[in-house]
Amino acid sequence: MFLLILILLSNLSAAGGDYYSAPDLSLVYIIPFVGILLSIAVLPLIAHGFWEENYGKISLFWALAFYVPFLFTGFDFAVHELVKVIATEYIPFIIILFSLYTISGGILIKGELVGSTKLNIIILLVGTILSSWMGTTGSAMLLIRPLLKANKERKYKVHTVVFFIFLVANIGGSLTPLGDPPLFIGFLKGVDFFWTTKHMFLPMVTISALLISAYYFVDTYYCKKENFKSSKNFSLRKIQLEGSFNFILIVGVVCSVLLSGMSSLKYPIFEIFHVKILAGNVIRDFMLIFLAVMSLVFTKNEFRKMNRFTWHPIQEVAKLFIGIFITIIPAILILNEGKNGALAPIISLVQDDGQNINSMYFWLTGILSSFLDNAPTYMVFFNLAGSSVDTNVANYLMYDQTATLLAISLGAVFMGAMTYIGNAPNFMVKSISEENGVKMPSFFGFIGWSVIILVPCFIIINLLFV
């Protein structure tokens, strides 16, 4: 209702105006974004009960703390930005999460799953491979419950979920535009579908091998610490799948996402406060909702019950991320201002010529993607890298600035694993794990894992490939 009122008021005040002037924003406008991150990080630790009952209200508070003052910088532009982030970013984001969460919740993997190091590595490898072809969200939602079930009797299992987030929810999505939102954005901008596969294959295999090796040693240590010995040998013949109809629906999700990228559907079917809503995106979102409903109707409820399926994780993500999506508006606007904005010192690091410029693209894209939405962050640096040409930016980056585009792509995908909010499925995996009794690290605790495990791997990737 609030959004509708703003749209109506703005249409009246904008009478005939087609363009809006973006205001010059100071870093003060980023304070609410920092506030919501600190709330996610600190409140569950010091006031867990209060947080669980009020996280939606806290998210709304920080969103309003940014947006109400933002309205006074330019009413029309402020509403335009809100409509754009809700209609073209948040709603598609939550719809695809809802669809994959619902569909994957109907797939029940039965059998003697015992969380041995061998089985856990198999699940991590399968998930990493699947992520590039069904998306990190789809792969993570499909396999997190079997992983949790397999490790139910294990005393130490947090590290397994952490490595699952690193590999399945992020790094595994490196090889195709289907894998991760930044790469799909690049695909929509003209980057060839298999350019990503060709150029990111070796970096992805390298970092995956490093992480699997690290997991082997970490899990072996914890197995000895808890004196865990599997009395059962894992065999694929012991695995049964129920609700396999949902795999067809997951293929439908992949096709829906690909469909939205077709050039023949890139035309607006309507406009909301000068935000164009493209036909392909509308068709995709309706197809995703339809596929989720199909899963609910045709999957036996007992499969979801045995999966301990509830709606709480998707509700938590929906409430928290609407606040995050709104409060990152000023950060993205300031980044888009380039050297004219408040973050000019950061932007200048990748606009000044130097032999380490690609390393700067890798680390800056990655670090910002760890805390901001990695898709718009990718676009900011994609546009910066191609700012010297007027047309065929994608071709220029693919063939003339290959190393730069690779650095941006690697940073956006790989470093989304650094925090719970770096990529869409990270927080979802955390929520599902906690719902199943796994005491996950705090926001800062997870960053600690990332710094210890991931940063050395990123340094190696930087030295070898960037």
LINSUL-V143447 format. One record per pair of residues at least 6 apart in sequence whose C-alpha atoms are under 8 Angstrom apart, sorted by sequence separation. I is the first residue (numbers start at 1). J is the second residue. If there is no record, write none. Layout:
<<I;J> <I;J>>
This chain:
<<113;119> <130;136> <131;137> <151;157> <173;179> <174;180> <177;183> <178;184> <187;193> <223;229> <260;266> <270;276> <271;277> <335;341> <338;344> <339;345> <368;374> <369;375> <387;393> <416;422> <417;423> <420;426> <421;427> <433;439> <434;440> <43;50> <44;51> <71;78> <131;138> <172;179> <173;180> <176;183> <177;184> <269;276> <270;277> <334;341> <350;357> <386;393> <389;396> <397;404> <398;405> <415;422> <416;423> <419;426> <420;427> <433;440> <43;51> <44;52> <70;78> <71;79> <131;139> <176;184> <177;185> <268;276> <269;277> <270;278> <334;342> <335;343> <339;347> <349;357> <350;358> <369;377> <386;394> <397;405> <130;139> <131;140> <174;183> <177;186> <268;277> <269;278> <334;343> <335;344> <338;347> <339;348> <368;377> <369;378> <417;426> <170;180> <177;187> <268;278> <269;279> <338;348> <350;360> <386;396> <420;430> <430;440> <67;78> <128;139> <267;278> <268;279> <349;360> <350;361> <386;397> <127;139> <266;278> <267;279> <335;347> <365;377> <385;397> <127;140> <183;196> <265;278> <266;279> <267;280> <365;378> <265;279> <266;280> <265;280> <127;143> <177;193> <365;381> <176;193> <176;194> <262;280> <39;58> <175;194> <177;196> <260;279> <261;280> <385;404> <123;143> <144;164> <176;196> <260;280> <361;381> <385;405> <175;196> <176;197> <259;280> <260;281> <36;58> <174;196> <175;197> <36;59> <174;197> <175;198> <260;283> <382;405> <420;443> <123;147> <260;284> <419;443> <140;165> <175;200> <259;284> <36;62> <174;200> <175;201> <382;408> <420;446> <35;62> <120;147> <174;201> <256;283> <257;284> <381;408> <419;446> <140;168> <256;284> <418;446> <419;447> <33;62> <139;168> <140;169> <175;204> <418;447> <32;62> <139;169> <174;204> <378;408> <32;63> <256;287> <378;409> <419;450> <115;147> <136;168> <137;169> <172;204> <256;288> <418;450> <32;65> <113;146> <136;169> <171;204> <351;384> <417;450> <418;451> <32;66> <104;138> <136;170> <253;287> <351;385> <378;412> <31;66> <107;142> <115;150> <116;151> <253;288> <377;412> <30;66> <105;141> <113;149> <114;150> <115;151> <136;172> <172;208> <418;454> <29;66> <100;137> <101;138> <104;141> <105;142> <109;146> <113;150> <114;151> <115;152> <131;168> <136;173> <171;208> <375;412> <100;138> <104;142> <112;150> <113;151> <115;153> <131;169> <135;173> <253;291> <374;412> <115;154> <128;167> <252;291> <374;413> <97;137> <101;141> <120;160> <124;164> <127;167> <128;168> <132;172> <133;173> <29;70> <100;141> <127;168> <131;172> <132;173> <167;208> <130;172> <131;173> <132;174> <249;291> <366;408> <369;411> <374;416> <124;167> <128;171> <129;172> <132;175> <133;176> <135;178> <136;179> <361;404> <365;408> <369;412> <124;168> <128;172> <132;176> <134;178> <135;179> <136;180> <167;211> <328;372> <332;376> <336;380> <366;410> <367;411> <127;172> <128;173> <132;177> <133;178> <134;179> <135;180> <332;377> <335;380> <358;403> <362;407> <366;411> <370;415> <132;178> <133;179> <249;295> <358;404> <361;407> <362;408> <365;411> <366;412> <369;415> <370;416> <132;179> <361;408> <362;409> <364;411> <365;412> <366;413> <369;416> <370;417> <131;179> <132;180> <163;211> <325;373> <332;380> <359;407> <362;410> <363;411> <366;414> <367;415> <370;418> <371;419> <373;421> <374;422> <246;295> <358;407> <362;411> <366;415> <370;419> <372;421> <373;422> <374;423> <23;73> <361;411> <362;412> <366;416> <371;421> <372;422> <373;423> <23;74> <370;421> <371;422> <22;74> <163;215> <370;422> <21;74> <246;299> <369;422> <370;423> <245;299> <22;77> <160;215> <20;76> <21;77> <243;299> <20;77> <243;300> <159;218> <160;219> <407;466> <159;219> <243;303> <406;466> <242;303> <14;76> <13;76> <403;466> <10;75> <10;76> <156;222> <156;223> <10;79> <156;226> <155;226> <7;79> <6;79> <188;261> <154;228> <178;254> <178;257> <3;83> <178;258> <121;212> <121;215> <121;216> <117;216> <362;462> <117;219> <117;220> <359;462> <362;466> <359;466> <358;466> <317;427> <317;428> <138;250> <116;229> <116;230> <314;428> <115;230> <119;234> <313;428> <316;431> <114;230> <134;250> <134;251> <114;232> <313;431> <135;254> <313;432> <112;232> <114;234> <134;254> <113;234> <112;234> <112;238> <111;238> <112;239> <111;239> <308;436> <110;239> <111;240> <109;239> <110;240> <109;240> <110;241> <109;241> <110;242> <108;241> <109;242> <107;241> <108;242> <107;242> <108;243> <107;243> <106;243> <107;244> <107;246> <106;246> <107;247> <104;246> <103;246> <103;249> <104;250> <103;250> <100;250> <100;253> <99;253> <145;307> <103;291> <83;272> <88;277> <92;281> <96;285> <99;288> <103;292> <106;295> <83;273> <87;277> <95;285> <99;289> <102;292> <106;296> <185;375> <84;275> <83;275> <96;288> <99;291> <100;292> <103;295> <182;374> <183;375> <80;273> <92;285> <95;288> <99;292> <102;295> <103;296> <106;299> <181;374> <182;375> <186;379> <79;273> <80;274> <95;289> <98;292> <102;296> <106;300> <181;375> <182;376> <185;379> <80;275> <108;303> <107;303> <108;304> <182;378> <106;303> <107;304> <182;379> <106;304> <108;306> <105;304> <108;307> <106;307> <105;307> <191;394> <195;398> <105;309> <190;394> <191;395> <189;394> <190;395> <200;406> <191;398> <199;406> <186;394> <200;410> <101;314> <98;314> <97;314> <94;318> <183;409> <182;409> <182;412> <90;321> <182;413> <90;322> <180;413> <90;325> <174;410> <174;413> <214;453> <85;325> <173;413> <174;414> <85;326> <171;413> <211;453> <170;413> <171;414> <82;326> <85;329> <170;414> <170;416> <171;417> <211;457> <170;417> <210;457> <81;329> <169;417> <207;457> <166;417> <207;458> <165;417> <166;418> <170;423> <169;423> <207;461> <206;461> <18;274> <169;425> <169;426> <203;461> <67;326> <56;316> <59;319> <63;323> <67;327> <165;425> <55;316> <59;320> <62;323> <63;324> <66;327> <165;426> <11;273> <59;321> <203;465> <10;273> <56;319> <59;322> <60;323> <63;326> <55;319> <56;320> <59;323> <63;327> <165;429> <7;272> <55;320> <59;324> <62;327> <7;273> <161;429> <161;433> <158;438> <157;438> <158;439> <158;440> <158;441> <141;425> <162;446> <140;425> <144;429> <148;433> <36;323> <137;424> <145;432> <162;449> <36;324> <137;425> <141;429> <148;436> <136;425> <140;429> <144;433> <33;324> <33;327> <32;327> <33;328> <30;327> <30;328> <30;330> <29;330> <30;331> <25;330> <25;334> <24;334> <27;342> <25;341> <26;342> <24;341> <25;342> <97;424> <45;442> <44;442> <42;442> <41;442> <42;443> <41;443> <40;443> <41;444>>
